Amino acid sequence: MVPAQPELYVVLSSSSGCFWCRFIEQNWKCSFRCASSAARKRTSLRSAFPVLDLPLQPIQRHVYEANLRNSYACLKKHSELSEKVRKGGGENAVARHTQRNKKLLVRDRLCLLLDDQDFLELSPFAGLGLPYGDIPSAGCLTGIGRINGLWCVFIANDATVKGGTAYPITVKKQLRAQQIAIQNRLPCVYLVDSGGAFLPLQSEIFPDKNQGGRTFYNEAIMSALKIPQVAVVCGSCTAGGAYVPTMAEEAVMVHRIGTIFLGGPPLVKAATGEEVSPEQLGGATLHAEVSGCVDHFASEEKEAYDYTRNIISTLNFELPEEDEEGEEPLHPSEELLGLAPQSYCYSLDVKMVVSRLVDGSRFQEFKARYGDTLVTGFAKVHGHLLGIVASNGELSYQAALKGSHFVQLCDQRDIPLLFLQNTVPTPTPTLTASQAELNSNRLKAHGSMMSAVACAAVPKVTVVIGGCHGAESYMMCGRSFDPNFLFLWPNARVSLMAPGPAGSVLPPDADVEDQKLNRRLKEESSAFFSSGRLWDDGVILPQDTRKVLKVSLDIIKQQQYQKSTKKLQTTLLRM
C-alpha cells in the first residue's frame, strides 16, 4: 500500500490557504535551487587518493639499467622506421606528385585542415615488412585531430605510395579508422586521392566481409547513426574509390586535380575509341554543375580545406570549456624507459609505472591485499577519472576474481578502464592432480574475467607495456576484445608464447625445431612486426603515454557533447 503523501495530508487537515502558501513557497525554493545549480559549472567529485611515491631503489638499479639499454635500442628502431614512413613513396614519387601533378603532400594537407599538428596518428608503421613488400603507412594516413576545436577522424590517401593504390593493408587501416569513428561517434573526413585497388591482390581486397566493400557499408551505417562524414576530392577517385565522396554527406572537389569516375580516359578509349580528358570525363566542373555528385567547388586545395573547416563548424556540437590540466606525477615520465621490461624476467612493480602516469601519482587501490599479481584501483589522468587494471605477475585464481569484480564495478559506475598489459609468457604445466585442480579453478576464474571485460559497456584503453601472450592477453583487453584504443610500447612482445619458453611445448629431443621456433617467435613477436600488420593502433614512446592517454580520453568523452543523436533518421539520400 502506498503511504499518503505529506502535502495531501495537509490539504485534508488544514485550510486551503495555508496549503497554497506552503506549496508556492516550496516550489519557488525548488526552482531557485534548480536555476542556481544550472548556472554553476559542473565539477567532478573531489578526491584525496593516496600518493604512490615509489622512487627507484638501489636494489632495482640493475634491472632498471638493463631495461633502459633495451629501450634505447627500441627507440633507435622506432626513429628509423618513423623516418622511412615520412619519406612516403620516395624522392621520385614526391617530385612527380608535387611538380608534375601540382598537388600538396598529405601532411601538408593536414596542416591546412587541422587546427594544429598535435594530432593522434594511428598505426603509422602499418604496411612495413609485409610479404608483398613495404607499403609505408599502408598508403594512407589515419588519425584523430581537431577541426574548429572538434575531434575528427581523418583518412587521407598518400598518392606518393604506389599512386594511392589500395592494398589489403590499406583497406584494413581504413576500416579500423572507420571503426574508431563509429565506436567513439567521431565525425570523419576523407581526403581522397586514390587510383583504386591493386588488382594482382584483388582476392584479398574485394570479396570478403571485412574487405573493400565494407568501407561503403560503414559509410551508410555511420550516416544512419548521425555520425557526420565529409569528403575532399583532391586527386583521383577511380573505380570503387568513386563511392567514397558520393556516399559522404557533403563533398568538396578541387578543380583540375580532382576527378571522379568508374573508368578513366584509357578505358573509354579502349571501349568506344573516343578520346576524352580526365577533366571532361569527371572533373570538378562536371560534378559540381552537371552531375551534382559534389556540393562545393574549390579552385585550389587551400580553398577546399577552408570549405571543409566551415562544414565542420555547422555540426551540432556544444563543446565545454577546456578542462584544467591535472597535477603532474611526482617522478618524471622519462623514467618509464627504465620501467619498460626487456622481458618478463625484468619486470619491476607495475605500481611504479602507474605512479608515473596518473595525476599527482595519486592512486586509490582496490583489494590491495588480495590477488596482488593484478593491481586494480582508481586514479585520474589530466582530470579524467579512470579504473586501472595492471598486470603485476601471473594472473592467479584470486587475481582473476579480483579483476572481474573491479571491471564490473567500473561498468556499474560508468568509469572508463585503462589496462596496462604485461602478461605471463609461459604455458601452465599440469603435472600432478593438485596442479590440475588448481589450474581448473584458475581457468574458471579466467573465464569470468574474460566475460566481465567483454561485456563491460564502458570505454577501454589498453597499453601493452611488456608482453601480450596467450589467454591472459584476452583478460587484459587485447585486440580481439575490442578496446577503443590499443597501443604498444616499443619493447612490447605480441605472440601466443614468448621466445625461450616456447621450447617447453616441443619434444625433449627437438633442439633444431626449438631453435627455429624461437628464432621465428623473436622476429614475429616484435612490436614493429605487430604494428606493421595493424594488430594495434600504433607504437608509442613510454614517455609520451600520459599525453596519448589524455588525447584518447578527450576523444572518447566528446560524444556526449553531440546534441543531434536521439532523433531517428534514415540514411542520407543524394540526388
N, C-alpha and C positions, 0 to 999 in steps of 0.2 A: 504494500500500500504506500502511495506517495504522500509524504507528510505535507501539511498545509504550509504554504509559503508565508513568511513573516508579514509581508505587505498585505496579503489577503486577509490575515488575521486583524490587522489594523483597520481595514475597511469595515469589517463586521462589528468591531467593538468600539470604534471611535467615530467622531463626527467626520463627515466628508471633507470639511475644510482643512482639518489637521492633516488628513491623508495627502491631499493635493499639495499642501505646503511642503510636506516631507518629500513627496515624490519629485517635485520640481527642484528642491534643494539638492537631493541626491543625484539627479540626472545632470544638473548643472556642474556639480563637482566631478562627476564621471567624465563629462565632455571636456572639462577643463584639463583633467589629468591626461585624457587621450591626446588633446591638442598639444599639451606641453611635452609629452613623450615623443610625439611625432616630430616636433621641432628640434628635439635634442638629437645629436648624432649618435647612431647606434654604435656601441663598442662591445668587444668581447669581454667575457668574464675575466677578472684579474686572476693571475696565477702567481704562486710563490713556490714553483717547483724547486726541489733541492738541486744544488750545484754539483756537477760532476767535475771535480778538479783532479784530473788524472795526468800529472806530468810524467814524462819518460823517466823511468828509474834506471840506475846504473846496471842492474842485473838484466835489463831488457835491451841494453845497448847493442849487443852483438846481433840480435835478431833484427833490430831496427836498421842497423847499417847494411845487413845483407839484403833486406827489403829495399833499402834506398838505392843500392847498386843496381838491383834488378829494375827498379822504377826508372832510373836514368836510361838504362838500355831500352826500355819500352818507350820512353819519351822520345828518344832518338828515332826509333822506328815510326812513331806517330808523326814526328816532324817531317820525315822523308816522304811518307805517304800523303801528308797534307799538301806538300809542295807539288807532288806528282798530280794530285787531283786538281789543284788550282790552275795547272797548265792546260787543262781540258784536252782537246784533241791534238795539241802540239802547235808549234810556231806556224807551219804552213796552213793548217786549218784555221787558225786565228786570223792570219793575214787575209785569207780568202773570205772569211766571214765579215771582217770589218772593212776591208778595202774594196773588194770586188762587189760584195753584196750590200755594202753600206749599212750594216746592222750593228747594234750595240752588243757587247758581250753580256752574258747572262747576269753576272754580278753587277755590271753597270746598270742593267735594267732594274735590278733590285734596289740599287741606290736611289733611283728616281721614284720607285713605287713605295718603299717603306719609309717610316718616319726617321729611322736611323739604322745603323749597321749592327745594332745589338739584337740580332735575331737568333733563334734556336734552329740551327741547321740539323736536319735529320739524316742519319746514315750517310755521311759524306764519303765513306770508304766502300760503299756498295758498288759491286761490279769489278772489284780488283781480284785478280787471281782466279778467274773462272776458267772452266775447260775451253770455252770458245774465245779466250783472250781477255785482256784488260779493257773494261768499259768504264773510264773514270767517272765517278759519281753516278754510275748506271745511265749516263747520258742525260740526266736531268737533276736539277737542284730542287729539293723539297725542304720545307721548314715552316716555322711559325714566326711571324714578325708583326709589328704594329703598323696599321694604316689608320691615320687620324685617331690614334690612341686605342684602336680596337685590334685585338689579336686576331690574325687571319692566317690560315694555311695558304702557302703558295706552292704551286707545281710548275716549274719553269724548265722547259726543254733547253738543253745546251747543244746547239746545232754545230758546234765545232767538233763534237764527238760523233763520228760516223754520220755527219749530216743530219743529226737529230733522229736517226733511225732507232726504232723501238726494239730492244732485245727482250728476252724473257725477264731479265733482272730489272729492266726499265719498267715493264708492266707491274712487276711485284712492288717496286718502290712507289709508283703512282697509287696503287691500290692501298698500300699502307698509309700514305698521306691522306687519302680519302677516308679510310677507317678512323684515323685520328680526328678528322673533321667531324665525322658522324658521332663518335663517342663523346667528344667534348663540345659539340654544337658550335663549331667554328666556321665563320664564313670562309669560302675557298676561292682563290684567284688562280686561274690557269694562264700562264704565259706560253702560248702555243707556237712552236717553231719546229715542226717535225715532218720528216719525209715518209712516215708510216712504218709498218712493221718490217723487220729484217726477214725476208722471205725464206732463206735457207733454214731458219729455225721456226718456221710457221707452225709446226706441230706442237711447239712449246709456248706459242703465243696466242693462237686463235681458239682452239675448240673447247677447252675445259672451263669449269665453273669459275675458278679464280684466275682466269687469263684475260686477254684483251677486252672481250665484251663486257666484263664486269665493271669496267670504267664507266660505261654508259648506263648500265643498271644503277650503279651508285649515284650517278648524277640525277637520275629520275627520283630515286629514293630520298636523296638529300633535299631536292626541291619539295617533295611531298612533306618532309619533316620541317619545312620552313628554315632550312639552312641555306643562306644566300650563296650564290655562285656567280662569278664574273669571269669572262674570258677575254684575253687580249691576244688578237691575232697579229703577231709580229714576225711572221715568217710563213713557211709552208704549212698548210693543213691539208694533207693529201690522204686519200683513201679513208680508212677508219678514223683518222685524226680529224676529219672534217666534222664529225659529230660532236666533238668536244665543245666548240663555240656555239653550235646551233642548239645544243641542249642546255647551255647555261642560261640563266635568267636575263642577263644583259651581256652584250658582246661589243667590244671595241676593235676596230680594224685599222691598221696602219697603211696608208697609201703607198703604192709601189713595191713595198717589201712583203706585204701580207697577201696570201692567196688561200682560197678555199675551193677545192674541187675533189671529186672522187677519182678522176683520172686526169693527168696533166696533158699539156700540149703534145708530147710524143705519142701518147695513147690515142689522142684524137687524130693525129696524122696517120697512124697505123690503121685505125678503124675506118676513117672516112676520106683520107687523103687531103683533108683541109688543114691549112696552116693557120694557127691562132696563137696569139701571145698569152702568157700567163695572166696579164692584167685584163685582157678582153674576156678570157675564159672564167676567171674567178677572182678578180681584183676587188679592192675596197670600193671603188666607184660602183661597180656592178652590184655588189651585195648590199651597199647602203642605199642605192637609188632604185634598183630593179627587183632583186630577189627578196630584200628585206631580211636577209639572214643575219645581218649585224645591225646594231642600234646606234652606233656612234662612229663617225668617220674622222680619223686623225690624219693630218697631213704629214706628221713626223712622229717618231717614237715618244719624245718627251710629252707631246700633247696627249698621246694615248694613255700615259700613266697619270697625267693630270685628270683626264676623264675618269679613270679608274678610282682614283682617290676621292673624287667628287661622288661617284656612285656609292662607295663605301660609306660616305657621310650621310647618305639617305637611309641607311639601315636603322631599324627601330631598336636601338640600344640606349640605355641610360647608365653611363659608367659612373662609379663613385669617385670621390677624390682619392688621390694616391694614398695608400696606407703608409704609416710610419715604418721606417726600417727597423728591424729587430736588433737587439743588442748583440754585438759580436761575441763569438766564443772566446773563452779565456786563453786558449792556445792557438797559434797561427795555423791556418789551413795548409801551409806548406809541409807541416809535419805529417800530413796524410800520406805523403810519398813514402815515408818510412813505415807507415802502418799498413800499406797495401801489400798483402802477403805474397812473397815469392812462390810459396807453395803452402799446402795445408799445415806443414810442419813449422812454418814461420809465421803463424798467426798469433798476434797479441790480443789481449782482451778487447772485444768489439766495442765496449763502452768508451774506450779511448777514441775510437772513430766517431761515435755518437757525440762525444763531448766537443769535438772539433767541427761539428756540423750544425748544432742547434743553437738557438738564441741564448746567449749568456751561459752556455754549457749547462743549462738547467734541464733536468730530466726527472720526471715522476715515474719511477719504475713500478711495474705491476707484477705481483707474485715473485718478488726478488729472490726468495729463498727456495722456490720450487722450480724444478726443471731448469737449472741455471745454464744449461747448454743452449738455451734460447733466451735472449734478452727482449723483454717487451715493456712498453711504457709510453708515456705521453710527453711531448715536447713541442716547441714552436720553431719554425724556420721562417724568418722575416715576418713574424706575426701570424703565420698560418699554423693553426693547431693540427698536430699530426699524431697518429698512433704509429709507433715504430716497432717493427719485428726484425730482430737482427740475429744472425747465426753466431753462436759462440762455442761451437763444438758439435759433436754428433747429436742429431735430433732424437733424443731418447723418448721413451713412452711418456714420461712426465712432461717433457718439454713440448711434445706434440699436443697433449691435452691442454697445457697452458696456452699454447698458440691458438688452438681452437676457441678457447674461452675469450681470449683477448680480441681476436678478429671479430667474433660475434658481438662483443661489447662495443667495438668501434662502429660496427654496422648499425647497431641499435641507436647510437648517438650521432650518426651521420658524420663521423670523423674520418677523413682520408687516411690511407695506410701507406707507410713507407717500408719497403722490405730491403734490408741490407743483406745480400746473399753471399755466403761462403760455405757451401755445403760439403759434406764429407765425401772424399773421393774413392773410398774402398767399399767393396761389397761386404755384407754382413755374413760371417761364417755361421753355419749351423752344424756343430759337431757333437752336441750332446742333447739329451731330452730337455734339460733345463734351459739350454740355449734356444731350443726350438720353441719352447713355451714363451720365453722372453721375447723372441722375435715375432711370434704370432700376436702377442699383446701390443707390441710396438706397431705392427702392421695395421692393426685396427685403429690405433690412435692416429697413425699417419693418414689413414683413410678419412677419419673425422676432420682432421685439419685441412686436407685437400677439399673436402665438401664445404667447410666454412669459408675458405679462401675463394673457391669458385662461386659460391652463392652470395658473397658479400656484395652489396649493391653500391658501396662507396667507391670513390676513385682510388686507384692504386698506382704507385710508382715503385719500380724495382731498380736497384742499383746492384750489379754484381761486382762486389769488391774483392772477390777471390775466386773460389771455384763455383761452377754451376754444373753439378754432376748428379746423375741418377734421379731417383724418385724424389729425393729431398728438394730438388730444384722446383718441382711442381708445388710442393707445400709452401715454398718461399716465393710463389707467384712468378714462375718462369714464363717464357713467351706463350706457351700453349694455354696459360690461364688468363690471358688477355688483360695485362695491366695497361693503364692509359699510356704509360711510357716505360721503356726498359732501356737502361744504359749500362755500359761496361766500363770498368777501369782498364787501362792498357795491359795490366798484369793479369787480367782475368783469364780463366780457362773454362771452356764450354765443351763438355763431352759426356758421354754416358759413363765412362770411367776415366780417371786421370792417368797420364803416363806414369809407369812404375808399378802401381798396384794392379794394373790390368793383367799382369802375368799370373796372378793368383787364380784366374778362371781357366787357364790352359793346363794341359797335362804336364807332369813334373819334368819330362824329358824334352819339352818343346822349346828349347832355347832359341833356335833360329826364328820360329814363329813369334816368340816373346819379343825378340829384338825388333822384328819388322812391325809388330803391332804397336809397340811403344814408340817407335820412330814415327809411325803414321799418326798416332794419337797426339804426339808432341806438336806435329805440324797442324793437324786439324782442330786442335783444341785452342789454338791461339785466338785472342780477342779479335785480331785483324782478319783471320780466316772467317770467323763468325760474322763479323760486320760486313765483309765482302759479299756474304750471301743473305744479308738482310735478316739475320736472326735477332736483331736488336735495333734500337733507334739511334745508335751511334756510340763511339768510343769517346768518353770524356776524361779529362785530366782530373786526378783526385782533388787537386787544389781548387778546381772550378765547380766541384759538386754542389756546394751550398748555393752558388749563383744559379746553376742549372735547376736545382730543386725549386728555388724561388720562382723562376720563369715558368716552370711546369705547373706549379700550384696556382700562379696568377692566371694561366691559361685555362686550367680546369675550372677555376672559380667564375670565369667570365660569363658562362652560360646562364647564370642566374640573373644577369642584367638584361637579357633579351626580353622585350615586352610582348612580342608578337608570336607566342608559341602555343597558346591554348586553343585558338580558333581553328577548327578543322578546315582543311582545304584540299582540293585535288591538285595534281601536278600541273605545273605551268604549261600551257599550250601556246606554241608560237603560231604565226600565221601560216 
